[in-house]
Amino acid sequence: MADQSECPSLSDGLLPPELHAWMLLLAATGAVEQELRSAVKEGLDVSHDEFLVLCLLGARPAEGVRMTKIAELLGRPKTRLTYQIACLQHAGLVTRKSVCGDKRGVEVTLTEKGRRLLAEASGSLAATVKESLNRFMGADQREALRSLLPDLAVEAQPE
């Protein structure tokens, strides 16, 4: 992880501000993902990709989501997603059902167990994200990110 004092400002280097900001965002999300992988495995006992599926379904807890839409939103091949959904179904975290009127369509829904697990773990996982960003980004970069992600604006001030 980069020290906050080492985080480059937008005026450094040859990149236009948009590319520089994109590179900082990629680096920050990579750092968050690395820490989140461990926390997800410990806290939920699922893979990182399975966790992403749970989060996507958790955003629409009362509805199911078609597997093709999940694959599209996560940028994952449908064949890989089929395996991940099968693992989540075996764990009792999701259900699969055919879409009425479309014999090839499959819809995935969180089970009550999946909802509970996600709700119980979400607080500590959100803290992992915030801590990782605090370690990786400088104050200016965190403030810029907060303006893009309103929910981070209510974050407690770093120690």
C-alpha positions in Angstrom: 0.0 0.0 0.0 1.2 3.5 -0.8 1.9 5.9 2.0 -0.6 8.9 1.9 2.3 11.3 1.6 3.5 9.4 -1.5 0.2 9.8 -3.4 0.8 11.8 -6.5 -1.2 15.0 -7.1 -3.0 15.6 -10.3 -0.3 18.1 -11.5 2.4 15.4 -11.5 3.6 13.7 -14.7 2.5 13.7 -18.4 -1.0 12.3 -18.1 -4.0 14.4 -18.6 -6.1 14.8 -15.3 -8.7 12.3 -16.5 -6.2 9.5 -17.2 -4.3 10.3 -14.0 -7.5 10.1 -12.0 -8.4 6.8 -13.7 -5.0 5.4 -12.8 -5.4 6.4 -9.2 -8.9 4.9 -9.1 -7.6 1.6 -10.5 -4.8 1.5 -8.0 -7.2 2.3 -5.1 -9.7 -0.3 -6.2 -7.0 -2.9 -6.6 -5.8 -2.2 -3.0 -9.3 -2.5 -1.7 -10.0 -5.7 -3.6 -6.8 -7.3 -2.2 -7.8 -6.6 1.4 -11.5 -7.4 0.7 -10.6 -10.9 -0.7 -9.2 -12.0 2.6 -12.0 -10.4 4.7 -14.7 -12.0 2.5 -13.1 -15.4 2.7 -12.9 -15.2 6.5 -16.2 -13.5 7.1 -18.5 -15.2 4.6 -16.5 -18.3 3.5 -17.2 -17.5 -0.2 -14.8 -16.4 -3.0 -14.5 -12.8 -4.0 -16.4 -13.3 -7.2 -19.2 -15.1 -5.3 -19.3 -12.1 -2.9 -19.7 -9.8 -5.9 -22.7 -11.8 -7.0 -24.2 -11.6 -3.5 -23.7 -7.8 -3.4 -25.3 -7.4 -6.8 -28.3 -9.5 -5.6 -28.3 -7.6 -2.3 -28.9 -4.4 -4.2 -32.2 -5.9 -5.3 -33.1 -8.1 -2.4 -36.8 -8.6 -3.3 -36.1 -9.3 -7.0 -34.2 -11.9 -8.9 -31.6 -11.0 -11.5 -31.1 -12.9 -14.8 -27.8 -14.6 -15.1 -27.0 -12.9 -18.4 -27.5 -9.5 -16.6 -25.2 -10.6 -13.7 -22.5 -11.7 -16.1 -22.8 -8.4 -18.0 -22.7 -6.2 -14.9 -19.7 -8.1 -13.4 -17.9 -8.5 -16.7 -17.6 -12.2 -16.2 -18.1 -15.0 -18.7 -21.4 -16.8 -18.3 -19.8 -20.2 -18.0 -17.7 -19.1 -15.0 -20.7 -17.4 -13.5 -22.7 -20.7 -13.7 -20.1 -22.4 -11.5 -20.2 -19.6 -9.0 -24.0 -19.6 -8.8 -23.9 -23.3 -8.3 -21.5 -22.9 -5.4 -23.7 -20.2 -3.9 -26.8 -22.4 -4.4 -25.1 -25.4 -2.8 -24.3 -23.2 0.2 -28.0 -22.2 0.4 -27.3 -18.5 -0.3 -29.2 -18.2 -3.6 -31.9 -19.9 -5.6 -32.1 -20.4 -9.4 -35.3 -20.6 -11.4 -36.3 -20.6 -15.0 -37.7 -17.4 -16.4 -41.3 -17.7 -17.4 -41.7 -17.6 -21.1 -37.9 -18.0 -21.8 -36.7 -21.6 -21.5 -33.1 -20.6 -21.7 -33.4 -17.7 -19.2 -32.4 -18.3 -15.5 -33.1 -15.9 -12.7 -31.0 -15.9 -9.4 -32.4 -14.6 -6.1 -30.9 -14.3 -2.6 -32.3 -16.7 -0.1 -33.2 -15.5 3.5 -29.9 -17.1 4.6 -28.0 -15.1 1.9 -29.7 -11.9 3.0 -28.8 -12.5 6.6 -25.2 -13.4 5.8 -24.8 -10.3 3.7 -26.4 -8.0 6.3 -24.3 -9.4 9.1 -21.0 -9.1 7.2 -21.6 -5.8 5.4 -20.6 -3.5 8.3 -17.2 -5.1 8.8 -16.6 -5.3 5.1 -17.5 -1.7 4.6 -15.0 -0.8 7.3 -12.3 -2.9 5.4 -13.0 -0.8 2.3 -12.7 2.5 4.2 -9.5 1.5 6.0 -7.9 0.3 2.8 -8.8 3.6 1.1 -7.5 5.6 4.0 -4.2 3.8 3.8 -3.9 4.0 0.1 -5.1 7.5 -0.8 -4.1 10.9 0.4 -6.6 13.3 1.9 -7.2 15.1 -1.5 -7.8 11.9 -3.3 -10.2 10.6 -0.6 -12.1 13.9 -0.7 -12.4 13.6 -4.5 -13.7 10.0 -4.2 -16.2 11.0 -1.5 -17.6 13.6 -3.9 -18.2 10.8 -6.5 -19.5 8.3 -3.9 -21.9 10.1 -1.6 -22.1 7.3 1.0 -18.4 7.8 1.8 -19.1 11.5 2.7 -20.6 10.4 6.0 -17.5 8.4 6.8 -15.9 9.2 10.2 -12.8 11.3 10.0 -9.5 9.2 10.0 -7.6 9.1 13.2 
